[in-house]
């Protein structure tokens, strides 16, 4: 019967085989460790990107400062109320006001979207706009 293993003629061969297997096993662990590190870095990078996007939306200021936007808004209302709508279109009125205040349509739209995203700010805006209109009325009454 051949139940026993036959001994190798070169005992060092088994030793080197054991070392090579150990090396391959540890090399596999290194690759697993590197893969796990890459996954963790990927997760951390994703979390960093998501959190920066979320934080960039917080405490965001409107593209047009409120004082300037009040003047633009009131000018638009005054021009719309005092001009003949048959002569001027709304787009031409906006173009005149935007040019006067050196703003773009995109800035105006982004500012409107800013206030629409935070409706409670509209109330403060309209309160300030009312005060501005009242000051314009007083200035107009002072002129002869």
Buried (B, 14 or more C-beta within 10 A) or exposed (E): EEEEEEEEEEEEEEEEEEEEEEEEEEEEEEEEEEEEEEEEEEEEEEEEEEEEEEEEEEEEEBBBEBEBBBBBBBBBEEBBEEEEEEEBEEEEBBEBBBEEBEBEEEBBEEBBEBBEEEEEBEEEBEEBBEEBBEEBEEEEEEEE
